[in-house]
């Protein structure tokens, strides 16, 4: 299994030299990853 977590990027740019994601949006993505890993780790 695999998955991807997407976060907001200014003007929707991705894979571009002008791409920018705020620290807050990066932290929100990290929190989603954290809670996902906790849930997966607790499954039987």
N, C-alpha and C positions, 0 to 999 in steps of 0.2 A: 504494500500500500504506500501511497505517497499523497501529499497534498501541498498546496501553496497558500501562503497568506499574502494578500495584497494590501498595501497601505496607500494613502493619498499621496499624490505628487503634484506640485504646483503646475497648473495649466495642463495636467494630465500627461506630462512628458515622461517617457520611460526610455531607457537605453539612449540617452541623449546627454551631451555635455552640460546642458542647461537644466537637467533634472534636479529637483530639490524636494525633499520631504522634511518637514519640521521635526525637531526632536520629540515633540508631543505625539506626532503621528507615528514615529518610529517606536516610541514607548508603548503606544496602544497596540501596535502589531506584535511587539514582544510579549505583552500581556496576554493576547489571544494565544500565542504559541505556548506560553507558560501554562495556561489553564487547559489547553488541549493536551499537553503532555501529562499533566496531572490526571486528567480523565482517562487517558489511554493507559497510564501506569496502574490505575486502580481497577481496570477491567479484568474479569476472570478469563 
